[in-house]
Amino acid sequence: PDSGGLHTLLLIGEAGIGKSKVVGTVRQQLEESGGLMIMARILPEATLALAPALARALESSEVAQSLLRQEIEATLGEVIAMLRRLSRLRPMLVVVEDTHLLEGEGVRQLGLLLGGLADETLTILCSTRPSANSTSRLLEQYPFQQIDLRGLLPSEVTELWTLLFGIPPEPAIAATLAGRTAGNPLALRSGLRGAVTAGLITQTAGSGHYVLDSDKAMFTA
């Protein structure tokens, strides 16, 4: 952040829409400029365990370990103390992926984490699916930005199809693909691969265009 204190980001998008790719790009840019990213992921079987996830992330970071030079207890107080130390040594971004999975104690721990780092100069980014959860309400208590990732438009599906098959699709095909997948790149890739394998995409003899039997093709992220 340009100004001191905690800043928060909320990255919203469906599964397969590209949230991890965005985080990966930010990580590369941050590390190239000498910064540090600590990235934790919430697992479906551990929706109450934010502190252990962050402790594992700290332990798995070679840069963090070289600066801290100590073992990290999987408690929220210890995690906050370590993040405070690191934020005073390097520009830092803390990423918590899949916060839509947080429940009960996990949500409470996120609120305590934010409060414990409120006076430190760093950014916390939470990624989530579009669903009703309390993550945004917690993040909005601090300087906040929300980023909504959208699906591919029919024009962008046309560009992708052309790259794959060497010729643009009929407009109706691009519109159908964008609609059936909600523009989700993962669903689109999976569906096209399956359609090619199943022989549902064929080339017409006259025009050379490729056609898709969209009624039989399956598109799931």
MILOFI-221176 format. One line per field, with one value per residue (C-alpha): residue number from 1; residue in three letters; x, y, z. Coordinates in nm, 3 decimals. Layout:
pos	(NUM, ...)
code	(ala, ...)
c1	(X, ...)
c2	(Y, ...)
c3	(Z, ...)
This chain:
pos	(1, 2, 3, 4, 5, 6, 7, 8, 9, 10, 11, 12, 13, 14, 15, 16, 17, 18, 19, 20, 21, 22, 23, 24, 25, 26, 27, 28, 29, 30, 31, 32, 33, 34, 35, 36, 37, 38, 39, 40, 41, 42, 43, 44, 45, 46, 47, 48, 49, 50, 51, 52, 53, 54, 55, 56, 57, 58, 59, 60, 61, 62, 63, 64, 65, 66, 67, 68, 69, 70, 71, 72, 73, 74, 75, 76, 77, 78, 79, 80, 81, 82, 83, 84, 85, 86, 87, 88, 89, 90, 91, 92, 93, 94, 95, 96, 97, 98, 99, 100, 101, 102, 103, 104, 105, 106, 107, 108, 109, 110, 111, 112, 113, 114, 115, 116, 117, 118, 119, 120, 121, 122, 123, 124, 125, 126, 127, 128, 129, 130, 131, 132, 133, 134, 135, 136, 137, 138, 139, 140, 141, 142, 143, 144, 145, 146, 147, 148, 149, 150, 151, 152, 153, 154, 155, 156, 157, 158, 159, 160, 161, 162, 163, 164, 165, 166, 167, 168, 169, 170, 171, 172, 173, 174, 175, 176, 177, 178, 179, 180, 181, 182, 183, 184, 185, 186, 187, 188, 189, 190, 191, 192, 193, 194, 195, 196, 197, 198, 199, 200, 201, 202, 203, 204, 205, 206, 207, 208, 209, 210, 211, 212, 213, 214, 215, 216, 217, 218, 219, 220, 221)
code	(pro, asp, ser, gly, gly, leu, his, thr, leu, leu, leu, ile, gly, glu, ala, gly, ile, gly, lys, ser, lys, val, val, gly, thr, val, arg, gln, gln, leu, glu, glu, ser, gly, gly, leu, met, ile, met, ala, arg, ile, leu, pro, glu, ala, thr, leu, ala, leu, ala, pro, ala, leu, ala, arg, ala, leu, glu, ser, ser, glu, val, ala, gln, ser, leu, leu, arg, gln, glu, ile, glu, ala, thr, leu, gly, glu, val, ile, ala, met, leu, arg, arg, leu, ser, arg, leu, arg, pro, met, leu, val, val, val, glu, asp, thr, his, leu, leu, glu, gly, glu, gly, val, arg, gln, leu, gly, leu, leu, leu, gly, gly, leu, ala, asp, glu, thr, leu, thr, ile, leu, cys, ser, thr, arg, pro, ser, ala, asn, ser, thr, ser, arg, leu, leu, glu, gln, tyr, pro, phe, gln, gln, ile, asp, leu, arg, gly, leu, leu, pro, ser, glu, val, thr, glu, leu, trp, thr, leu, leu, phe, gly, ile, pro, pro, glu, pro, ala, ile, ala, ala, thr, leu, ala, gly, arg, thr, ala, gly, asn, pro, leu, ala, leu, arg, ser, gly, leu, arg, gly, ala, val, thr, ala, gly, leu, ile, thr, gln, thr, ala, gly, ser, gly, his, tyr, val, leu, asp, ser, asp, lys, ala, met, phe, thr, ala)
c1	(0.000, 0.105, -0.008, 0.059, -0.169, -0.355, -0.516, -0.752, -0.850, -1.133, -1.097, -1.429, -1.484, -1.624, -1.403, -1.180, -1.230, -0.864, -0.828, -0.513, -0.362, -0.417, -0.254, 0.037, 0.096, 0.089, 0.330, 0.581, 0.570, 0.596, 0.889, 1.073, 1.055, 1.187, 0.854, 0.716, 0.391, 0.255, -0.020, -0.257, -0.547, -0.858, -0.943, -1.296, -1.199, -1.050, -1.298, -1.234, -0.854, -0.722, -0.427, -0.280, -0.311, -0.117, 0.141, 0.203, 0.234, 0.495, 0.692, 0.686, 0.820, 1.198, 1.220, 1.004, 1.204, 1.534, 1.406, 1.233, 1.475, 1.238, 0.961, 0.609, 0.331, -0.004, -0.180, -0.334, -0.126, 0.197, 0.094, 0.007, 0.339, 0.535, 0.343, 0.408, 0.781, 0.789, 0.586, 0.851, 1.125, 0.976, 0.682, 0.429, 0.107, -0.084, -0.318, -0.595, -0.753, -1.107, -1.238, -1.594, -1.515, -1.451, -1.709, -1.764, -1.428, -1.249, -1.442, -1.377, -1.005, -1.001, -1.153, -0.895, -0.615, -0.724, -0.751, -0.412, -0.247, -0.445, -0.147, 0.101, 0.183, 0.075, -0.210, -0.434, -0.600, -0.885, -1.014, -1.365, -1.647, -1.959, -2.150, -2.299, -2.029, -1.898, -1.552, -1.638, -1.791, -1.469, -1.243, -1.450, -1.356, -1.015, -0.905, -1.070, -1.088, -1.300, -1.210, -1.476, -1.346, -1.587, -1.612, -1.504, -1.725, -1.842, -1.581, -1.309, -1.441, -1.415, -1.048, -0.979, -1.160, -0.962, -0.634, -0.732, -0.882, -0.730, -1.064, -1.331, -1.645, -1.992, -2.122, -2.390, -2.126, -1.929, -2.249, -2.353, -2.013, -2.005, -2.358, -2.317, -1.994, -2.073, -1.741, -1.554, -1.214, -1.177, -1.524, -1.463, -1.129, -1.270, -1.576, -1.381, -1.131, -1.411, -1.601, -1.296, -1.231, -1.595, -1.609, -1.863, -1.653, -1.628, -1.515, -1.763, -1.649, -1.770, -1.679, -1.402, -1.569, -1.574, -1.915, -2.007, -2.284, -2.350, -2.650, -2.421, -2.110, -2.058, -1.918, -1.829, -1.559)
c2	(0.000, 0.359, 0.473, 0.314, 0.073, -0.236, -0.250, -0.525, -0.678, -0.916, -1.119, -1.273, -1.532, -1.875, -2.185, -2.193, -1.827, -1.740, -1.627, -1.834, -1.700, -1.344, -1.425, -1.593, -1.287, -1.057, -1.287, -1.277, -0.898, -0.859, -1.095, -0.938, -0.605, -0.757, -0.811, -1.116, -1.306, -1.541, -1.755, -1.983, -2.185, -2.282, -2.649, -2.795, -3.024, -2.740, -2.452, -2.343, -2.345, -2.015, -1.989, -2.334, -2.260, -1.935, -2.102, -2.365, -2.091, -1.910, -2.230, -2.317, -1.976, -1.987, -1.608, -1.589, -1.861, -1.690, -1.373, -1.527, -1.811, -1.986, -2.243, -2.108, -2.227, -2.277, -2.018, -1.692, -1.486, -1.638, -1.591, -1.225, -1.164, -1.323, -1.130, -0.807, -0.878, -0.960, -0.657, -0.434, -0.606, -0.643, -0.512, -0.789, -0.936, -1.201, -1.411, -1.630, -1.837, -1.980, -1.777, -1.874, -2.200, -2.027, -2.095, -1.998, -1.989, -1.946, -1.626, -1.502, -1.567, -1.369, -1.073, -1.101, -1.132, -0.811, -0.631, -0.755, -0.624, -0.300, -0.077, -0.261, -0.160, -0.459, -0.588, -0.887, -1.039, -1.286, -1.485, -1.624, -1.751, -1.537, -1.649, -1.500, -1.489, -1.240, -1.197, -0.873, -0.718, -0.785, -0.652, -0.338, -0.209, -0.116, 0.059, -0.185, -0.279, -0.548, -0.715, -0.917, -1.157, -1.208, -1.484, -1.465, -1.269, -1.426, -1.214, -1.357, -1.710, -1.639, -1.544, -1.862, -2.083, -1.921, -1.989, -2.355, -2.432, -2.170, -2.028, -1.825, -2.008, -1.917, -1.639, -1.872, -2.120, -1.853, -1.726, -2.081, -2.160, -1.835, -1.898, -2.265, -2.205, -1.858, -1.771, -1.985, -2.064, -2.395, -2.515, -2.400, -2.580, -2.897, -2.893, -2.831, -3.105, -3.350, -3.245, -3.300, -3.640, -3.744, -3.625, -3.353, -3.089, -3.159, -2.969, -2.909, -3.015, -2.705, -2.403, -2.556, -2.423, -2.632, -2.705, -2.810, -3.042, -2.828, -3.036, -3.329, -3.145, -3.117, -2.799, -2.811, -2.632)
c3	(0.000, -0.067, 0.279, 0.615, 0.794, 0.684, 0.341, 0.227, -0.107, -0.191, -0.513, -0.618, -0.890, -0.961, -0.953, -1.258, -1.345, -1.287, -0.923, -0.868, -1.190, -1.070, -0.737, -0.913, -1.132, -0.829, -0.647, -0.929, -0.949, -0.571, -0.533, -0.827, -0.643, -0.319, -0.148, 0.031, -0.016, 0.249, 0.098, 0.289, 0.154, 0.348, 0.299, 0.305, 0.592, 0.799, 0.778, 1.137, 1.117, 0.984, 1.225, 1.142, 0.768, 0.808, 1.032, 0.762, 0.501, 0.711, 0.765, 0.395, 0.288, 0.255, 0.271, 0.584, 0.752, 0.668, 0.835, 1.136, 1.213, 1.452, 1.465, 1.451, 1.678, 1.510, 1.725, 1.612, 1.853, 1.723, 1.361, 1.418, 1.593, 1.306, 1.041, 1.229, 1.231, 0.863, 0.760, 0.917, 0.718, 0.371, 0.166, 0.228, 0.096, 0.291, 0.077, 0.218, -0.057, -0.054, 0.238, 0.140, 0.322, 0.655, 0.924, 1.285, 1.459, 1.128, 1.053, 1.407, 1.365, 1.040, 1.222, 1.500, 1.244, 1.075, 1.405, 1.518, 1.201, 1.168, 1.248, 1.025, 0.669, 0.462, 0.247, 0.309, 0.003, 0.042, -0.255, -0.252, -0.467, -0.515, -0.209, 0.103, 0.369, 0.620, 0.466, 0.287, 0.599, 0.789, 0.515, 0.459, 0.803, 0.657, 0.334, 0.095, -0.271, -0.436, -0.765, -0.947, -1.211, -1.499, -1.754, -2.117, -2.355, -2.686, -2.867, -2.643, -2.695, -3.070, -3.028, -2.830, -3.084, -3.367, -3.187, -3.142, -3.481, -3.712, -3.827, -3.642, -3.530, -3.638, -3.408, -3.272, -3.156, -2.969, -2.806, -2.709, -2.558, -2.361, -2.236, -2.150, -1.955, -1.817, -1.980, -1.728, -1.887, -1.701, -1.804, -2.158, -2.185, -2.031, -2.256, -2.576, -2.494, -2.425, -2.737, -2.957, -2.800, -2.845, -3.205, -3.127, -3.306, -3.677, -3.985, -4.265, -4.611, -4.792, -4.580, -4.374, -4.058, -3.744, -3.597, -3.246, -3.133, -2.824, -2.714, -2.633, -2.515, -2.139, -1.986, -1.617, -1.420)
